[in-house]
């Protein structure tokens, strides 16, 4: 059949259009699944394909690692060594190799904040320094190179650490007055060798060879000390912005519960004119001006040289003989001034009658007082007096080398302990080895001289060399000088406490020392010298500033200083 040209053209156009439309449709994909066919001998079989849903498994996403920060800690140069030693690291902290790379730096602060360490420093001078105190203004002026009255030409000694601490708080010091010591012993030797001198040290570094000076009337040796009111209290805390747990800091370097104060005194003899004044003005009359001094201590010592006796007559101020006794009611004076330690080395204990000392011992026991150096027999007399307080353990020992022989205890008679020197020194060594702070006292021969004689020096030194931290002369009616032997204190004689020698038989018997010994954390750290002058044959009073300065100058000169 013949097709016209026009019709042919139309057919071609239709086919082209169908082709275009077909090209626009999605391609149809035929998937062929090959299913395994199980064939049996009898019947070939075929299982139709049944699509199964996919098995889903829980997928634990891999966490993005959180950065683990280690905070590096450092110390400013002014942080004291004792404080550094008490810091333990906590999690995520480490010590930096250099302070410059630290995230947190332990630094001194002028004000307390929560969690900071309170560190107490002390202003000290050689023990033979006459001045007792300085104002904070004068001390600050000295730091900046300005002198004040009484402190001309003085040099201020510091460890490198303390110097850095003060510079961070006070600014640069004047090098004209400042000296840096190489170590602790250098600090002590330099201050003694280059007087007038001062030093500033942390409280835990105090040493009895130094005198602690008050600043604005305050001293860290006071029992009522308040650190926040004291000029040389510094605070330490971490400086930096990193959050998180910080190492705990020690609260303070001056812990009240580690402190013990023992005040020791010289001769007490409640007889003759002293007893007469007690009968006339009241039993507590002799102690009323110094009661505060004596009661402030944790323990107060007297060397009561005379026994009490219920048959003792009224006291005669003009008594000619030296056969003494004290009326029993006089013990109220010892209670009034806070006595709790009684030394029994006095050479008048057996004056009146043999029954007097056992009677006296019973009075002391009833009051719970510690006794040493004498007793009902030699066994009791040789026993130390033991005290434990705030972690400090004391053994007090005393003997009487002067006699008289009738005053010494024996196996069956009361009295004082005679000095068997070898046995006495061995006892000191053994107690020292057991961890006791041994205080040894002697009722030595009287000399009425501020300078001890050669034999007295040798005997006292032998007790110090045996281990006694303090050796004290209880015999002296005339106060005597001092010595430090290997850093330990020897006081050759304190003078009277309650006795009627008004510059008799020589001028100077009115002058008195009360030695206030301070112990901290198992060490003797300081001795404060309280000075008194006897009035009215019975009543010591604190010396005036002028009286005290003259007295100290005389005694320090007699000490060879």
C-alpha positions in Angstrom: 0.0 0.0 0.0 1.3 3.4 -0.9 1.6 5.9 1.9 1.4 9.6 1.1 4.4 11.7 2.1 2.4 13.8 4.6 1.1 10.8 6.4 4.6 9.3 6.5 5.9 12.5 8.1 3.2 12.3 10.8 4.1 8.7 11.7 7.7 9.6 12.0 6.9 12.5 14.4 4.7 10.3 16.6 7.5 7.7 16.9 10.0 10.4 17.8 7.7 11.7 20.5 7.1 8.2 22.0 10.8 7.7 22.0 11.4 10.9 24.0 8.6 10.1 26.5 10.0 6.6 27.0 13.5 8.0 27.6 12.1 10.1 30.4 10.8 7.1 32.5 13.0 5.5 35.1 14.7 2.3 34.0 13.1 -0.9 35.2 15.8 -3.1 36.8 15.1 -6.8 37.0 17.1 -8.5 39.8 17.5 -12.2 39.5 18.0 -14.1 42.8 19.7 -17.4 42.6 18.0 -19.5 45.2 19.6 -22.9 46.1 17.4 -25.8 45.0 17.3 -28.9 47.1 16.7 -31.9 44.7 15.4 -35.2 45.8 15.5 -38.4 43.9 11.7 -38.5 43.6 10.5 -34.9 43.3 12.6 -31.9 42.5 11.3 -29.1 44.8 11.8 -25.3 44.8 11.0 -23.0 47.7 9.8 -19.6 46.6 12.0 -16.7 47.8 10.8 -15.0 51.0 12.7 -11.7 51.7 13.8 -11.4 55.4 14.1 -8.1 57.3 17.7 -7.1 58.0 19.1 -7.9 61.5 19.8 -4.7 63.4 22.8 -4.4 65.8 23.2 -1.6 68.4 26.2 0.5 67.5 28.0 2.3 70.5 29.3 5.5 69.2 33.0 6.2 69.9 33.0 9.2 72.4 35.0 12.2 71.5 38.0 12.3 74.0 37.7 15.0 76.7 41.1 16.7 77.3 42.7 15.6 80.6 44.2 18.6 82.3 47.0 18.3 84.8 47.4 21.4 86.9 51.0 22.1 87.7 51.7 23.6 91.1 54.6 25.8 92.2 55.9 27.8 95.1 56.9 31.4 95.2 60.4 31.7 96.6 59.1 33.2 99.9 57.2 30.0 101.0 58.9 28.6 104.1 60.3 25.1 103.9 58.2 23.8 106.8 55.0 24.8 104.9 56.2 23.1 101.7 56.9 19.9 103.4 53.3 19.6 104.7 51.6 19.8 101.2 50.5 16.6 99.5 49.4 16.4 95.9 45.8 15.6 95.0 44.4 14.1 91.8 45.2 15.9 88.6 48.0 17.9 90.1 51.8 17.7 89.8 54.7 19.8 90.8 56.0 22.0 88.0 59.7 21.8 87.1 59.8 25.6 87.1 57.6 28.1 88.8 57.1 29.9 85.5 55.3 26.9 84.1 52.9 26.6 87.1 49.2 26.9 86.7 48.9 27.7 90.4 51.5 29.2 92.7 51.5 29.2 96.5 52.2 32.8 97.4 52.2 35.0 100.5 49.2 37.3 101.1 48.7 40.2 103.4 45.2 39.2 104.4 43.6 35.9 105.4 41.2 34.2 103.0 39.2 30.9 103.4 41.6 27.9 103.2 44.8 29.9 103.5 47.7 28.9 105.8 48.4 31.3 108.7 52.1 31.6 109.2 53.5 33.4 112.2 57.0 34.9 112.2 59.0 36.3 115.1 61.3 39.2 115.5 64.3 38.0 117.4 67.6 39.3 118.7 70.6 37.8 120.5 69.6 36.6 124.0 71.7 39.3 125.7 69.8 42.1 124.0 68.5 44.7 126.4 65.6 46.1 124.4 62.3 44.2 124.8 60.1 45.5 122.0 59.8 47.6 118.8 56.9 49.3 117.0 55.7 48.0 113.7 56.4 51.5 112.3 60.0 51.4 113.4 60.5 47.9 112.0 59.0 48.9 108.6 61.2 52.0 108.6 64.2 49.9 109.3 63.3 47.7 106.3 63.3 50.7 104.1 66.6 52.0 105.4 65.4 54.5 108.1 66.7 54.3 111.6 64.8 55.2 114.8 65.8 55.9 118.4 67.3 52.8 120.0 67.8 51.0 116.8 70.7 52.9 115.2 73.3 50.9 113.2 71.2 47.7 113.6 71.4 45.0 111.0 68.5 42.8 110.0 69.3 39.2 109.2 67.0 37.0 107.1 67.0 33.7 105.4 66.6 33.8 101.6 63.0 32.6 101.8 62.0 35.1 104.5 63.6 37.9 102.6 61.6 37.0 99.4 58.4 36.7 101.4 58.8 40.2 103.0 59.8 41.8 99.6 56.6 40.5 98.1 54.6 42.2 100.8 56.6 45.2 101.8 58.5 46.0 98.6 62.3 46.0 98.1 64.3 46.4 101.3 67.2 48.7 101.8 70.4 46.7 101.3 72.3 48.9 103.8 70.6 47.2 106.7 69.6 43.8 105.3 71.8 40.7 105.5 71.0 37.2 104.0 72.2 34.2 106.0 73.2 31.0 104.3 71.5 28.6 106.7 69.9 28.4 110.2 73.2 28.2 112.2 74.7 31.0 110.1 71.6 33.1 111.0 72.3 32.5 114.8 76.0 33.0 114.6 75.8 36.2 112.5 73.2 37.8 114.8 75.4 37.1 117.8 78.6 38.2 116.1 77.4 41.5 114.6 75.4 43.2 117.3 73.2 45.3 117.4 71.2 42.9 115.2 67.8 41.6 114.6 66.4 38.6 112.6 62.9 37.6 111.4 62.3 33.9 111.5 59.3 31.5 111.2 57.9 30.6 114.6 58.9 27.0 114.2 62.5 28.0 113.9 62.8 29.8 117.2 65.8 28.9 119.3 66.6 29.7 123.0 69.8 31.5 122.0 67.5 34.3 120.7 65.3 36.7 122.5 61.8 37.2 121.1 60.9 40.9 120.9 57.4 42.2 121.2 56.0 44.2 118.3 53.4 46.7 119.3 53.2 45.0 122.6 52.4 41.5 121.1 54.6 38.4 121.1 53.9 34.9 119.7 55.2 33.5 123.0 52.1 34.9 124.8 49.5 32.3 125.9 46.7 34.8 124.8 48.3 35.4 121.4 46.0 36.2 118.5 47.7 35.7 115.2 45.4 38.0 113.2 46.4 41.0 115.3 50.1 40.4 115.0 52.2 42.4 112.6 54.4 39.5 111.4 51.6 37.1 110.6 51.5 36.2 106.9 49.0 34.1 104.9 49.7 31.7 102.0 47.3 30.5 99.3 47.2 29.4 95.7 47.2 32.1 93.1 45.8 31.2 89.7 42.5 30.7 87.8 42.4 26.9 87.3 39.2 25.4 88.9 39.1 22.1 90.7 40.3 20.5 93.9 43.4 22.0 95.5 45.9 20.5 97.9 44.9 21.3 101.5 47.2 23.7 103.3 48.2 23.4 107.0 46.2 25.7 109.2 49.2 27.3 110.9 52.8 26.9 112.1 51.9 27.9 115.7 49.5 25.3 117.1 48.4 26.2 120.6 48.0 22.5 121.6 51.8 22.0 121.1 52.8 24.8 123.4 53.9 24.5 127.1 55.1 27.3 129.4 57.0 26.5 132.6 57.9 29.4 134.9 60.8 28.6 137.2 61.8 30.7 140.2 64.6 30.9 142.8 64.6 30.7 146.6 61.3 30.7 148.6 61.6 30.7 152.4 58.4 31.8 154.1 60.1 32.7 157.4 61.4 35.6 159.5 60.3 39.0 158.1 58.5 37.5 155.1 56.4 35.4 157.4 55.8 38.4 159.7 54.5 40.5 156.8 52.2 37.6 155.8 50.8 37.5 159.4 50.3 41.2 159.4 48.9 41.9 155.9 47.5 38.5 154.8 49.0 35.3 153.6 48.8 36.3 149.9 50.5 39.7 150.4 53.9 38.6 149.0 52.4 37.4 145.7 49.9 40.1 144.7 52.2 42.1 142.3 53.4 39.0 140.4 50.4 36.7 140.5 49.6 37.4 136.9 53.0 36.4 135.7 53.0 33.1 137.7 49.4 32.1 137.0 49.8 32.7 133.2 52.2 29.7 132.9 51.0 26.1 132.3 53.2 25.1 135.2 54.8 27.2 138.0 57.8 26.1 139.9 59.1 27.2 143.3 62.1 25.9 145.3 60.5 26.0 148.8 63.5 25.6 151.1 61.6 25.4 154.4 59.2 22.7 155.6 55.7 23.4 157.0 55.0 22.3 160.5 51.8 22.6 162.6 53.8 23.4 165.7 55.7 26.2 164.0 55.5 29.4 166.1 54.7 32.9 164.9 57.5 34.4 162.8 60.0 36.8 164.3 61.5 39.4 161.8 64.5 39.7 164.1 65.2 36.0 164.5 68.9 35.4 165.1 69.3 31.8 164.3 68.8 29.9 161.0 66.5 27.2 162.3 63.5 27.7 160.0 59.9 26.5 159.7 56.8 27.8 158.0 53.3 27.9 159.4 50.9 25.5 157.5 48.5 28.3 156.4 51.3 29.9 154.4 50.8 27.3 151.7 47.9 29.4 150.6 50.4 31.8 149.1 51.7 29.1 146.8 48.2 28.2 145.8 47.5 31.9 145.1 50.4 32.2 142.6 49.5 29.0 140.8 52.3 26.7 142.1 52.1 23.1 140.9 55.8 22.1 140.9 57.8 22.2 144.2 61.5 21.6 144.2 62.8 20.0 147.5 66.6 20.5 147.3 66.7 23.4 149.8 69.1 23.2 152.6 66.7 24.2 155.3 64.1 21.5 154.8 65.2 19.6 157.9 65.8 22.5 160.2 62.8 22.2 162.6 62.2 18.5 163.3 62.3 15.2 161.3 58.5 15.1 161.1 58.3 18.4 159.2 59.2 17.2 155.7 56.9 14.2 155.6 54.1 16.5 156.9 54.9 18.9 154.1 55.0 16.2 151.4 51.5 15.2 152.4 50.3 18.8 151.9 51.8 18.8 148.4 50.3 15.4 147.5 46.8 16.5 148.7 47.0 19.3 146.1 48.3 17.1 143.3 51.6 19.0 143.0 54.6 17.5 141.4 57.7 17.3 143.6 61.3 16.4 143.0 64.7 16.6 144.6 63.7 15.5 148.1 61.3 13.3 150.0 60.6 10.9 152.9 63.7 8.8 152.0 66.5 8.6 149.4 64.4 6.5 147.1 61.7 9.1 147.0 64.1 11.9 146.8 65.9 10.5 143.8 62.7 10.1 141.7 62.2 12.6 138.9 59.1 14.8 138.7 57.3 13.8 135.5 55.0 16.1 133.5 53.3 15.6 130.2 51.4 18.4 128.5 50.4 19.1 124.9 52.7 16.4 123.6 55.7 17.7 125.6 57.2 15.2 128.1 59.3 16.6 131.0 61.5 15.1 133.7 62.6 17.4 136.5 65.6 16.4 138.5 67.4 18.1 141.4 70.1 17.4 143.9 71.9 19.3 146.7 75.7 19.2 146.7 76.0 21.9 149.4 74.5 20.1 152.4 74.6 20.3 155.3 74.8 16.6 155.9 71.8 16.6 158.2 69.7 17.9 155.3 70.4 14.9 153.0 67.9 12.0 152.7 69.0 8.4 153.5 67.5 5.0 153.3 65.4 5.6 156.4 65.3 9.3 156.8 63.7 12.2 154.9 65.7 15.0 153.3 67.1 16.3 150.0 68.8 14.2 147.4 72.6 14.5 147.7 74.6 14.8 144.5 76.1 11.5 143.4 77.4 13.2 140.3 78.0 10.0 138.2 74.6 8.6 139.0 72.9 11.9 138.5 74.4 12.4 135.1 73.6 8.9 134.1 69.9 9.4 135.1 69.8 12.5 132.9 71.2 10.5 129.9 68.7 7.7 130.3 65.7 10.1 130.6 67.0 12.1 127.6 67.3 8.8 125.6 63.7 8.0 126.5 62.5 11.3 124.9 62.1 13.5 128.0 63.0 17.1 128.1 65.2 17.1 131.2 65.3 20.1 133.5 68.1 19.7 136.1 68.4 22.0 139.1 71.1 22.3 141.8 71.1 23.7 145.3 74.7 24.8 145.0 77.0 26.6 147.4 76.1 30.3 147.9 78.6 32.8 146.5 76.9 36.3 146.4 78.5 36.9 143.1 76.9 37.3 139.7 79.8 35.4 138.1 79.8 31.7 138.9 83.1 30.1 140.1 85.1 27.6 138.1 83.8 24.5 139.9 80.2 25.7 139.7 80.7 26.2 135.9 82.2 22.7 135.5 79.4 21.0 137.5 76.6 22.8 135.7 78.1 22.2 132.3 78.4 18.5 133.1 74.6 18.2 133.5 74.1 20.1 130.2 76.5 17.8 128.4 74.6 14.8 129.8 71.5 16.0 128.0 69.6 18.4 130.2 67.9 21.0 128.0 68.0 23.5 130.9 70.2 23.6 134.0 69.1 26.0 136.7 70.6 27.1 139.9 68.0 27.2 142.7 70.4 28.2 145.5 71.3 31.8 144.6 70.2 34.6 146.9 72.2 36.8 144.6 71.2 36.3 140.9 73.9 34.9 138.6 74.7 34.9 134.9 73.9 32.7 131.9 75.6 30.5 129.4 74.6 28.5 126.3 76.4 25.2 125.8 75.8 23.6 122.5 72.6 25.6 122.2 71.2 24.6 125.6 70.6 27.1 128.4 72.4 27.2 131.7 71.3 29.8 134.3 73.6 29.7 137.3 71.3 31.3 139.8 67.9 33.0 139.7 68.0 34.9 143.0 65.2 34.9 145.6 61.5 34.8 145.0 59.9 35.1 148.5 62.6 35.8 151.1 63.3 38.8 153.3 66.8 39.8 152.0 66.4 43.5 151.4 69.9 44.0 149.9 71.3 42.0 152.8 74.0 40.7 153.4 75.1 42.5 150.2 73.5 44.9 147.8 71.8 43.0 145.0 69.7 40.4 146.8 66.5 42.3 146.1 66.9 41.6 142.4 65.1 38.5 141.1 64.7 36.5 137.9 61.6 34.5 137.1 62.5 32.3 134.0 59.6 31.7 131.7 60.6 28.7 129.6 58.6 28.0 126.4 58.5 24.6 124.8 56.9 23.7 121.5 56.5 20.4 119.7 59.0 18.6 121.9 61.7 21.4 121.8 62.8 24.2 124.1 62.3 27.2 121.8 62.7 30.3 124.1 63.2 31.7 127.6 61.7 35.0 128.6 63.4 36.7 131.5 60.9 38.3 133.9 62.6 40.6 136.4 61.4 41.7 139.8 62.6 43.8 142.8 61.7 42.8 146.4 59.8 45.3 148.5 58.8 45.4 152.2 60.9 42.3 153.0 58.3 40.1 151.3 56.7 41.3 148.1 58.5 41.3 144.7 57.2 43.6 142.1 58.0 43.9 138.4 61.0 46.1 137.7 60.6 49.5 136.0 62.1 49.8 132.5 65.2 51.6 133.9 65.7 49.1 136.7 65.4 46.2 134.3 67.9 47.6 131.8 70.5 48.2 134.5 70.0 44.7 136.0 70.2 42.9 132.6 73.3 44.9 131.6 75.0 43.8 134.9 74.1 40.1 134.6 74.9 39.9 130.9 78.3 41.5 131.5 78.9 38.9 134.3 78.0 36.2 131.8 80.9 37.3 129.6 78.6 38.7 126.8 
